[in-house]
């Protein structure tokens, strides 16, 4: 286990005041990342990765089609469109910004953030793809099933916290991911606006 007793909480330079506060909070939350509870939370947070989210969305779509449940079919389609849009947006953002992940700061004491992407995953902290995808899927689910909105929202927040606790992302990375997720779902939802209106008319 890396010895980061002299590194945790340090603020690498250069950094703006906002970055400093972000790093302070991020290192404080991630310094216990090797604890079994934190590792269990991080492992549970893997469900927020793109693969599981695509699989979940496709699974709902398949069930909806096989059972001829139009609402469930629409939900699966909406979730797939939302995660796909968020995935593209996240990739674009990562290609424009590189930022060192928290665990690198804690383990190695180095930090860098600037314009221009990086092929090194350790420099791809901004934004959180897990949060972008999870937020987009949660919003799509809530749009089609408002009764599930609270649970979906809580799950998305939990994913975000797990990424910070793991030392994979800074708090601002997670916040940016949430913004991307909201925007991606709003854009993708436009594709199904007419379909939802038609469904509401026929279900009255």
Residue, then its C-alpha position, 0 to 999 in steps of 0.5 A: x500500500x502506498x505511503x501517502x502520509x506526507x502527501x495527502x492534503x497537499x495542494x500541488x502548484x500551480x492551481x487556481x483557488x477553485x482548484x485548490x478547494x477542489x483538491x483539498x476536498x477531494x484528497x480529504x474524501x479519498x485518503x481512506x480509499x484503501x479502507x475495506x468499506x471505501x473499496x466496497x463502495x468503489x466496487x459497487x460504483x462500477x455499475x455506473x460505467x458505460x458497459x453496465x449502463x448500456x447493458x441495463x438499457x438494452x435489457x429493458x428495451x429487449x424486455x419491453x419489445x418481447x412483452x409488447x410493453x410500449x412504455x418499457x420499450x420507450x424507457x429502454x430506447x430513451x436510456x440508450x439514447x441518453x447514455x450514448x449522447x452522454x458517452x459522446x459528450x464525455x469523450x469530447x470533453x476529455x479530449x479537450x482537457x487533461x487533469x491528473x486523477x486524485x489517486x496520482x496526487x495522493x500516491x505520487x504527489x504530482x498534479x497537472x491540469x490544462x487544455x488538451x487531452x491525454x492518452x494516459x488514463x491517469x490524466x483523464x480525470x475531467x469529467x467523470x464519465x460514470x457520473x455523466x452516464x449515470x445521470x443521463x440514464x437516471x434522468x431518462x428513467x425518471x422521465x418515463x417513470x416519474x415514480x422511480x425518479x427519487x431512487x434513480x437520483x439517489x443512485x446517481x449521487x451514490x455513484x458520484x460519491x463512490x468515484x470521489x471516495x475511490x480517488x478516481x475523480x475530484x468533486x468538480x469532475x463529478x459535478x461536471x459529469x452530472x451537468x453533461x448527463x443532464x444536458x445529454x439526456x435533455x438533448x436525446x429526449x427531443x428525439x422521443x418527444x412526439x412518441x411520448x405525446x402520442x403515447x399519452x394521447x392513446x393511453x387516456 
